[in-house]
Amino acid sequence: MSTTKQFETILFEVQEGIGYLTINRPDKLNALNQTVLSELGELLTSLHKDSQGCRGLILTGAGERAFIAGADIAAMASMSKEEAREFGRLGQEVSERFEQLGLPTIAAVSGFALGGGCEMAMACDMIFADQSAVFGQPEVKLGLIPGFGGTQRLPRLVGRGVARELIYTGRNMAATEAKDIGLVVKLLSSRDELMAAAKSTIRAMIKCSPLAISEAKMAINDGSDVSLSEGLNIELDRFVTIFQSDEMVEGTTAFLEKRKPSF
């Protein structure tokens, strides 16, 4: 069973509970322009309201060369300051919608994930990559800084020192280095293996309680920038929120009855 919706610059399909979201501008290396970001925002907002049978989301890019090569520089070059503010705000809003989506999300990166592409990958719950993947925040080479969350998410993921070195030099980083510093969770040898690993991981998640995964995601997100004691209170509140929910009752009952739960 699959469901589809038509967009101009992105493709979205749900198959067996897995949502496949593809940035579809291969001739532009899947660069992010106003249309792409608007369509991503529309889709993510709709998924927040209605999952459309989607239990987990895989984000990737069309073609062989890029996941997302960055923001569309040609479109940015002629923007006024106010237009740039709106463009940056839109990019940040889309990345926040990825983070706030009550579904697990995996960025499956093959080829270039630079600038806005790296930022969208970081907004997902985890990044899987193949050996062709290249990461970086090269904005300083253009007289800019990351504008879709790179200065905020990269330090949280890899530490301030490493993030500063990457952002200040604007250098590209191979997939192996990205794995070594903790940006990439799983590194695969080919695109086929990459997608297979992403699918397998989402399938494992589908076997678990969707409510519990959503609450765990929010606890991690909300607790990431507060003290440990505050984070523990956030965790406790989320823990109590789902206690005695239908899914908790089903999960514990299935465990006691030595059967697989039905979520």
C-alpha contacts under 8 A as a table, 3 or more apart, distances in Angstrom:
res1	aa1	res2	aa2	distance
1	M	14	V	7.99
1	M	15	Q	6.01
1	M	16	E	6.32
2	S	13	E	6.63
2	S	14	V	5.11
2	S	15	Q	4.59
2	S	16	E	6.97
3	T	13	E	5.62
3	T	14	V	5.24
3	T	15	Q	7.11
3	T	52	Q	7.97
4	T	12	F	5.97
4	T	13	E	4.65
4	T	14	V	6.71
5	K	11	L	7.57
5	K	12	F	6.22
5	K	13	E	7.11
6	Q	11	L	6.91
6	Q	12	F	7.55
7	F	10	I	5.63
7	F	11	L	6.46
7	F	39	E	7.05
8	E	39	E	7.99
9	T	23	I	6.41
9	T	24	N	5.13
9	T	25	R	6.22
9	T	35	T	7.11
9	T	36	V	5.64
9	T	39	E	7.43
10	I	21	L	7.07
10	I	22	T	5.57
10	I	23	I	4.63
10	I	24	N	4.88
10	I	25	R	7.82
10	I	36	V	6.87
10	I	39	E	7.17
10	I	40	L	7.49
11	L	20	Y	7.71
11	L	21	L	5.74
11	L	22	T	5.00
11	L	23	I	6.53
11	L	24	N	6.43
12	F	19	G	6.95
12	F	20	Y	5.58
12	F	21	L	4.65
12	F	22	T	6.47
13	E	19	G	5.66
13	E	20	Y	5.26
13	E	21	L	6.82
14	V	17	G	6.13
14	V	18	I	5.40
14	V	19	G	4.29
14	V	20	Y	6.20
14	V	52	Q	7.87
14	V	53	G	7.16
14	V	54	C	6.14
15	Q	18	I	5.28
15	Q	19	G	6.50
15	Q	20	Y	7.92
17	G	53	G	5.73
17	G	54	C	4.69
17	G	55	R	5.11
17	G	56	G	6.86
17	G	206	I	7.53
18	I	54	C	5.52
18	I	55	R	5.93
18	I	56	G	5.25
18	I	57	L	5.95
18	I	58	I	7.44
18	I	199	K	7.52
18	I	202	I	7.02
18	I	203	R	7.69
19	G	54	C	5.44
19	G	55	R	7.34
19	G	56	G	6.01
19	G	57	L	4.55
19	G	58	I	6.11
20	Y	57	L	6.03
20	Y	58	I	5.10
20	Y	59	L	6.33
20	Y	60	T	7.76
21	L	57	L	7.06
21	L	58	I	6.02
21	L	59	L	4.85
21	L	60	T	6.34
22	T	59	L	5.91
22	T	60	T	4.90
22	T	61	G	5.01
22	T	62	A	6.18
23	I	30	N	5.83
23	I	36	V	7.64
23	I	59	L	7.91
23	I	60	T	6.46
23	I	61	G	4.71
23	I	62	A	6.00
23	I	67	F	7.76
23	I	68	I	7.45
24	N	30	N	6.05
24	N	61	G	6.40
24	N	62	A	5.15
25	R	28	K	5.40
25	R	29	L	6.15
25	R	30	N	4.27
25	R	31	A	6.93
25	R	62	A	6.77
26	P	29	L	4.71
26	P	30	N	5.19
26	P	61	G	7.66
26	P	62	A	5.46
26	P	63	G	5.24
26	P	65	R	7.86
26	P	66	A	7.57
27	D	30	N	7.24
28	K	31	A	5.72
29	L	63	G	7.84
29	L	65	R	6.71
29	L	66	A	5.38
29	L	67	F	7.52
29	L	68	I	6.25
29	L	69	A	5.52
30	N	61	G	6.45
30	N	62	A	7.05
30	N	66	A	6.71
30	N	67	F	6.80
30	N	68	I	4.88
30	N	69	A	6.20
30	N	70	G	7.73
31	A	68	I	5.57
31	A	69	A	5.41
31	A	70	G	5.11
31	A	71	A	5.12
31	A	72	D	5.08
31	A	117	G	7.74
32	L	35	T	7.87
32	L	36	V	5.66
32	L	37	L	6.46
32	L	68	I	7.33
32	L	70	G	6.18
32	L	71	A	4.40
32	L	72	D	5.34
32	L	116	G	7.10
32	L	117	G	7.82
33	N	36	V	5.40
33	N	37	L	6.30
33	N	71	A	6.21
33	N	72	D	5.30
33	N	75	A	6.94
34	Q	37	L	5.31
34	Q	38	S	6.01
34	Q	87	F	6.97
35	T	38	S	5.10
35	T	39	E	6.07
36	V	39	E	5.22
36	V	40	L	6.08
37	L	40	L	5.03
37	L	41	G	6.05
37	L	90	L	6.81
37	L	91	G	6.40
37	L	94	V	6.74
38	S	41	G	5.06
38	S	42	E	6.17
38	S	90	L	7.56
39	E	42	E	5.00
39	E	43	L	6.15
40	L	43	L	5.20
40	L	44	L	6.07
40	L	94	V	6.73
41	G	44	L	5.26
41	G	45	T	5.99
41	G	93	E	7.60
41	G	94	V	5.33
41	G	97	R	7.28
42	E	45	T	5.24
42	E	46	S	6.23
43	L	46	S	5.13
43	L	47	L	6.19
44	L	47	L	5.00
44	L	48	H	6.12
44	L	94	V	7.87
44	L	97	R	6.35
44	L	98	F	7.05
44	L	101	L	7.28
45	T	48	H	5.07
45	T	49	K	6.53
45	T	97	R	7.28
46	S	49	K	5.19
46	S	50	D	5.94
46	S	51	S	7.53
47	L	50	D	4.86
47	L	51	S	4.52
47	L	52	Q	6.75
47	L	101	L	7.62
48	H	51	S	6.38
48	H	101	L	5.86
48	H	102	G	6.91
51	S	54	C	5.15
51	S	55	R	7.28
54	C	57	L	7.15
55	R	103	L	6.19
55	R	104	P	7.50
55	R	202	I	7.95
55	R	206	I	6.15
55	R	210	P	7.14
56	G	103	L	5.37
56	G	104	P	5.01
56	G	105	T	5.93
56	G	202	I	5.83
56	G	205	M	7.69
56	G	206	I	7.32
57	L	103	L	7.01
57	L	104	P	6.31
57	L	105	T	4.67
57	L	106	I	6.30
57	L	202	I	7.70
58	I	105	T	5.84
58	I	106	I	4.90
58	I	107	A	5.89
58	I	108	A	6.56
58	I	198	A	7.05
58	I	199	K	7.87
59	L	105	T	7.39
59	L	106	I	6.18
59	L	107	A	4.75
59	L	108	A	5.93
60	T	67	F	5.73
60	T	107	A	6.18
60	T	108	A	5.25
60	T	109	V	6.22
60	T	110	S	7.81
61	G	66	A	6.32
61	G	67	F	4.19
61	G	68	I	6.20
61	G	109	V	7.64
61	G	110	S	7.72
62	A	66	A	7.35
62	A	67	F	7.08
63	G	66	A	6.75
64	E	110	S	7.43
64	E	111	G	6.90
65	R	110	S	7.31
65	R	111	G	4.93
65	R	112	F	6.60
66	A	69	A	5.75
66	A	109	V	7.97
66	A	110	S	6.13
66	A	111	G	4.17
66	A	112	F	4.36
66	A	113	A	6.65
67	F	108	A	7.84
67	F	109	V	5.41
67	F	110	S	5.47
67	F	111	G	5.64
67	F	112	F	5.56
67	F	113	A	5.49
67	F	117	G	6.91
68	I	112	F	6.15
68	I	113	A	5.09
68	I	114	L	6.73
68	I	116	G	7.33
68	I	117	G	4.38
68	I	118	C	7.57
69	A	112	F	5.13
69	A	113	A	5.26
69	A	114	L	5.02
69	A	115	G	7.08
69	A	116	G	7.48
69	A	117	G	5.71
70	G	113	A	6.84
70	G	114	L	4.99
70	G	115	G	4.60
70	G	116	G	4.42
70	G	117	G	4.79
70	G	118	C	7.51
71	A	76	M	7.92
71	A	115	G	6.69
71	A	116	G	5.31
71	A	117	G	7.36
72	D	75	A	5.45
72	D	76	M	6.36
73	I	76	M	4.87
73	I	77	A	5.95
74	A	77	A	5.46
74	A	78	S	7.64
75	A	78	S	6.52
75	A	79	M	7.24
76	M	79	M	5.29
76	M	84	A	7.31
79	M	82	E	7.86
79	M	83	E	5.51
79	M	84	A	5.84
80	S	83	E	5.05
80	S	84	A	6.04
81	K	84	A	4.96
81	K	85	R	6.16
82	E	85	R	4.97
82	E	86	E	6.33
83	E	86	E	5.15
83	E	87	F	6.11
84	A	87	F	4.95
84	A	88	G	5.98
85	R	88	G	5.15
85	R	89	R	5.98
86	E	89	R	4.99
86	E	90	L	6.05
87	F	90	L	5.13
87	F	91	G	6.30
88	G	91	G	5.11
88	G	92	Q	6.18
88	G	147	G	5.51
88	G	148	F	5.99
89	R	92	Q	5.08
89	R	93	E	6.05
89	R	148	F	7.55
90	L	93	E	5.03
90	L	94	V	6.24
91	G	94	V	5.23
91	G	95	S	6.31
91	G	116	G	7.99
91	G	147	G	7.56
91	G	148	F	5.04
92	Q	95	S	5.13
92	Q	96	E	6.14
92	Q	147	G	7.41
92	Q	148	F	4.61
92	Q	149	G	6.08
93	E	96	E	5.05
93	E	97	R	6.19
94	V	97	R	5.03
94	V	98	F	6.48
95	S	98	F	5.19
95	S	99	E	6.54
95	S	119	E	7.52
95	S	120	M	5.86
95	S	123	A	5.32
95	S	148	F	7.09
95	S	149	G	7.52
96	E	99	E	4.99
96	E	100	Q	6.06
96	E	123	A	6.97
97	R	100	Q	4.98
97	R	101	L	5.84
98	F	101	L	5.35
98	F	105	T	7.64
98	F	123	A	5.87
98	F	124	C	5.95
99	E	123	A	5.65
99	E	124	C	6.22
99	E	125	D	7.15
99	E	221	N	7.73
100	Q	218	M	7.42
101	L	104	P	7.79
102	G	213	I	7.87
102	G	214	S	4.76
102	G	215	E	7.86
102	G	217	K	7.42
102	G	218	M	7.90
103	L	210	P	7.50
103	L	213	I	7.37
103	L	214	S	6.04
104	P	125	D	6.33
104	P	202	I	7.63
104	P	205	M	7.94
104	P	213	I	7.33
104	P	214	S	7.54
104	P	217	K	7.78
105	T	124	C	5.27
105	T	125	D	5.17
105	T	126	M	6.82
106	I	124	C	5.74
106	I	125	D	5.91
106	I	126	M	5.13
106	I	127	I	5.73
106	I	128	F	6.92
106	I	198	A	6.81
107	A	121	A	5.27
107	A	122	M	7.97
107	A	124	C	6.01
107	A	125	D	7.83
107	A	126	M	6.35
107	A	127	I	4.77
107	A	128	F	6.09
108	A	127	I	6.22
108	A	128	F	4.99
108	A	129	A	5.71
108	A	194	L	6.68
108	A	195	M	6.77
108	A	198	A	6.86
109	V	112	F	7.80
109	V	113	A	6.99
109	V	121	A	7.80
109	V	127	I	7.12
109	V	128	F	6.14
109	V	129	A	4.56
109	V	130	D	6.63
109	V	133	A	6.05
110	S	113	A	7.86
110	S	129	A	5.97
110	S	130	D	5.63
110	S	131	Q	7.61
110	S	132	S	5.77
110	S	133	A	4.72
110	S	134	V	7.88
110	S	191	R	6.42
111	G	132	S	5.09
111	G	133	A	4.21
111	G	134	V	5.86
112	F	117	G	7.77
112	F	132	S	7.97
112	F	133	A	5.74
112	F	134	V	4.83
112	F	135	F	6.36
113	A	116	G	7.71
113	A	117	G	4.57
113	A	118	C	4.75
113	A	121	A	7.65
113	A	133	A	7.00
113	A	134	V	5.82
113	A	135	F	4.89
113	A	136	G	6.80
114	L	117	G	4.95
114	L	118	C	4.96
114	L	119	E	7.87
114	L	134	V	7.29
114	L	135	F	5.35
114	L	136	G	4.78
114	L	137	Q	5.73
114	L	138	P	6.98
114	L	172	N	7.84
115	G	118	C	5.39
115	G	119	E	6.34
115	G	136	G	6.20
115	G	137	Q	4.51
115	G	138	P	6.05
115	G	139	E	6.54
115	G	146	P	6.59
115	G	150	G	7.79
116	G	119	E	4.81
116	G	120	M	6.09
116	G	137	Q	7.93
116	G	146	P	7.51
116	G	147	G	7.73
116	G	148	F	6.20
116	G	150	G	7.96
117	G	120	M	5.20
117	G	121	A	6.24
118	C	121	A	5.10
118	C	122	M	6.19
118	C	135	F	6.14
118	C	136	G	6.47
118	C	137	Q	7.05
118	C	150	G	7.75
119	E	122	M	5.09
119	E	123	A	6.36
119	E	148	F	6.14
119	E	149	G	6.14
119	E	150	G	5.44
119	E	153	R	7.76
120	M	123	A	5.09
120	M	124	C	6.86
120	M	148	F	7.83
121	A	124	C	5.49
121	A	126	M	7.76
121	A	127	I	6.38
122	M	125	D	7.45
122	M	126	M	7.25
122	M	127	I	7.13
122	M	153	R	6.79
122	M	154	L	7.43
122	M	183	L	7.98
123	A	153	R	7.74
124	C	127	I	7.05
126	M	184	V	7.24
126	M	185	V	6.36
127	I	183	L	7.06
127	I	184	V	5.00
127	I	185	V	5.64
127	I	186	K	7.11
128	F	184	V	5.77
128	F	185	V	5.71
128	F	186	K	4.79
128	F	187	L	6.00
128	F	188	L	7.67
128	F	194	L	6.83
128	F	198	A	7.09
129	A	132	S	7.91
129	A	133	A	6.02
129	A	175	A	6.81
129	A	184	V	6.70
129	A	186	K	6.40
129	A	187	L	5.04
129	A	188	L	6.14
129	A	194	L	6.31
130	D	133	A	5.68
130	D	175	A	7.05
130	D	187	L	5.46
130	D	188	L	4.51
130	D	189	S	5.30
130	D	190	S	5.32
130	D	191	R	5.92
130	D	193	E	7.83
130	D	194	L	5.85
131	Q	174	A	7.93
131	Q	175	A	5.83
131	Q	176	T	7.31
131	Q	187	L	6.99
131	Q	188	L	6.40
131	Q	189	S	5.36
131	Q	190	S	6.48
132	S	174	A	7.87
132	S	175	A	7.01
132	S	190	S	7.75
133	A	174	A	6.47
133	A	175	A	5.20
134	V	172	N	6.43
134	V	173	M	5.59
134	V	174	A	4.87
134	V	175	A	5.75
135	F	172	N	5.68
135	F	173	M	5.01
135	F	174	A	6.44
135	F	175	A	7.08
135	F	178	A	7.28
136	G	166	L	7.03
136	G	167	I	7.80
136	G	170	G	6.64
136	G	171	R	6.15
136	G	172	N	4.63
136	G	173	M	5.84
137	Q	140	V	7.95
137	Q	146	P	6.67
137	Q	150	G	7.35
137	Q	166	L	6.84
137	Q	167	I	5.61
137	Q	170	G	5.40
137	Q	171	R	7.15
137	Q	172	N	7.43
138	P	141	K	5.74
138	P	142	L	7.47
138	P	167	I	6.87
138	P	169	T	7.53
138	P	170	G	3.81
138	P	171	R	6.14
138	P	172	N	7.33
139	E	142	L	5.32
139	E	143	G	6.58
139	E	144	L	4.94
139	E	145	I	5.01
139	E	146	P	5.88
139	E	167	I	7.72
139	E	170	G	6.39
140	V	143	G	4.90
140	V	144	L	4.94
140	V	145	I	5.55
140	V	167	I	7.25
140	V	168	Y	6.73
140	V	169	T	7.35
140	V	170	G	5.92
141	K	144	L	7.25
141	K	170	G	6.31
145	I	151	T	7.94
145	I	167	I	7.97
146	P	149	G	6.63
146	P	150	G	5.18
146	P	151	T	6.16
147	G	150	G	6.62
147	G	151	T	7.75
149	G	152	Q	5.36
149	G	153	R	5.93
150	G	153	R	5.38
150	G	154	L	5.54
151	T	154	L	6.08
151	T	155	P	6.86
151	T	163	A	7.85
151	T	167	I	7.77
152	Q	155	P	6.07
152	Q	156	R	6.75
153	R	156	R	5.14
153	R	157	L	6.21
154	L	157	L	5.14
154	L	158	V	6.06
154	L	159	G	7.35
154	L	160	R	7.89
154	L	163	A	5.73
155	P	158	V	5.40
155	P	159	G	4.48
155	P	160	R	4.48
155	P	161	G	7.66
155	P	162	V	7.40
155	P	163	A	5.08
155	P	164	R	7.63
156	R	159	G	5.73
156	R	160	R	7.28
157	L	182	G	7.14
157	L	183	L	6.36
158	V	162	V	6.31
158	V	163	A	6.43
158	V	181	I	6.09
158	V	182	G	6.17
158	V	183	L	6.39
159	G	162	V	5.75
159	G	163	A	6.12
160	R	163	A	5.07
160	R	164	R	5.90
161	G	164	R	5.19
161	G	165	E	6.32
162	V	165	E	5.21
162	V	166	L	6.28
163	A	166	L	5.16
163	A	167	I	6.00
164	R	167	I	5.14
164	R	168	Y	5.68
165	E	168	Y	5.32
165	E	169	T	6.01
166	L	169	T	5.53
166	L	170	G	5.69
166	L	171	R	6.10
166	L	172	N	7.95
167	I	170	G	5.05
167	I	171	R	7.60
173	M	177	E	6.32
173	M	178	A	6.54
174	A	177	E	5.48
174	A	178	A	6.35
175	A	178	A	4.94
175	A	179	K	6.16
175	A	184	V	7.59
175	A	187	L	7.32
176	T	179	K	5.12
176	T	180	D	6.24
176	T	187	L	7.47
177	E	180	D	4.87
177	E	181	I	6.27
178	A	181	I	5.43
178	A	182	G	6.34
178	A	183	L	5.20
178	A	184	V	5.51
179	K	182	G	5.21
179	K	183	L	5.81
179	K	184	V	4.48
179	K	185	V	6.41
179	K	186	K	7.15
179	K	187	L	6.76
180	D	183	L	7.70
180	D	184	V	7.85
181	I	184	V	7.79
182	G	185	V	6.52
184	V	187	L	6.91
187	L	194	L	7.64
188	L	191	R	7.61
188	L	193	E	5.98
188	L	194	L	5.44
189	S	193	E	6.58
189	S	194	L	7.40
190	S	193	E	5.22
190	S	194	L	6.07
191	R	194	L	4.81
191	R	195	M	6.21
192	D	195	M	5.37
192	D	196	A	6.16
193	E	196	A	4.98
193	E	197	A	6.03
194	L	197	A	5.25
194	L	198	A	6.28
195	M	198	A	5.05
195	M	199	K	6.07
196	A	199	K	5.14
196	A	200	S	6.03
197	A	200	S	5.04
197	A	201	T	6.12
198	A	201	T	5.22
198	A	202	I	6.27
199	K	202	I	5.20
199	K	203	R	6.06
200	S	203	R	5.07
200	S	204	A	6.29
201	T	204	A	5.14
201	T	205	M	6.41
202	I	205	M	4.96
202	I	206	I	6.17
203	R	206	I	5.00
203	R	207	K	6.72
204	A	207	K	5.50
204	A	208	C	7.28
205	M	208	C	5.33
205	M	209	S	7.99
206	I	209	S	7.39
206	I	210	P	7.16
207	K	263	F	7.26
208	C	212	A	7.82
208	C	213	I	7.58
208	C	263	F	6.94
209	S	212	A	5.18
209	S	213	I	6.29
209	S	247	E	6.33
209	S	248	M	7.96
209	S	251	G	7.73
209	S	263	F	5.76
210	P	213	I	5.11
210	P	214	S	6.12
210	P	263	F	7.37
211	L	214	S	5.10
211	L	215	E	6.17
211	L	242	I	7.62
211	L	247	E	7.24
212	A	215	E	5.12
212	A	216	A	6.00
212	A	242	I	7.23
213	I	216	A	5.06
213	I	217	K	6.05
214	S	217	K	5.11
214	S	218	M	6.32
215	E	218	M	5.13
215	E	219	A	6.11
215	E	238	R	6.09
215	E	239	F	7.90
215	E	242	I	7.91
216	A	219	A	5.03
216	A	220	I	6.19
216	A	238	R	7.58
217	K	220	I	5.22
217	K	221	N	6.16
218	M	221	N	4.99
218	M	222	D	5.83
219	A	222	D	5.26
219	A	223	G	5.81
219	A	231	G	7.78
219	A	234	I	6.15
219	A	235	E	5.54
219	A	238	R	6.67
220	I	223	G	5.25
220	I	224	S	5.91
221	N	224	S	5.49
222	D	225	D	7.14
222	D	226	V	7.87
222	D	231	G	7.54
222	D	234	I	7.27
223	G	226	V	5.57
223	G	227	S	7.76
223	G	228	L	7.88
223	G	230	E	7.24
223	G	231	G	4.47
223	G	232	L	7.84
223	G	234	I	6.57
223	G	235	E	7.80
224	S	231	G	7.42
226	V	230	E	6.05
226	V	231	G	6.12
227	S	230	E	5.20
227	S	231	G	6.06
228	L	231	G	4.89
228	L	232	L	6.06
229	S	232	L	5.13
229	S	233	N	6.44
230	E	233	N	5.15
230	E	234	I	6.37
231	G	234	I	4.99
231	G	235	E	6.19
232	L	235	E	4.96
232	L	236	L	6.10
233	N	236	L	5.01
233	N	237	D	6.16
234	I	237	D	5.23
234	I	238	R	6.31
235	E	238	R	5.19
235	E	239	F	6.01
236	L	239	F	4.92
236	L	240	V	6.14
237	D	240	V	5.25
237	D	241	T	6.05
238	R	241	T	4.95
238	R	242	I	6.65
239	F	242	I	5.85
239	F	243	F	6.36
240	V	243	F	4.97
242	I	245	S	5.23
242	I	248	M	7.03
243	F	248	M	6.34
244	Q	247	E	7.84
244	Q	248	M	5.62
244	Q	249	V	5.84
245	S	248	M	5.11
245	S	249	V	6.21
246	D	249	V	5.14
246	D	250	E	6.13
247	E	250	E	5.00
247	E	251	G	5.98
247	E	263	F	6.49
248	M	251	G	5.09
248	M	252	T	6.09
249	V	252	T	5.43
249	V	253	T	5.89
250	E	253	T	5.16
250	E	254	A	5.94
250	E	261	P	6.21
250	E	262	S	7.08
250	E	263	F	7.55
251	G	254	A	5.24
251	G	255	F	6.24
251	G	261	P	5.44
251	G	262	S	7.79
252	T	255	F	5.05
252	T	256	L	6.27
253	T	256	L	5.17
253	T	257	E	6.05
254	A	257	E	4.97
254	A	258	K	5.87
254	A	259	R	5.07
254	A	260	K	5.90
254	A	261	P	5.12
255	F	258	K	5.03
255	F	259	R	6.23
255	F	260	K	7.32
255	F	261	P	7.51
256	L	259	R	7.87
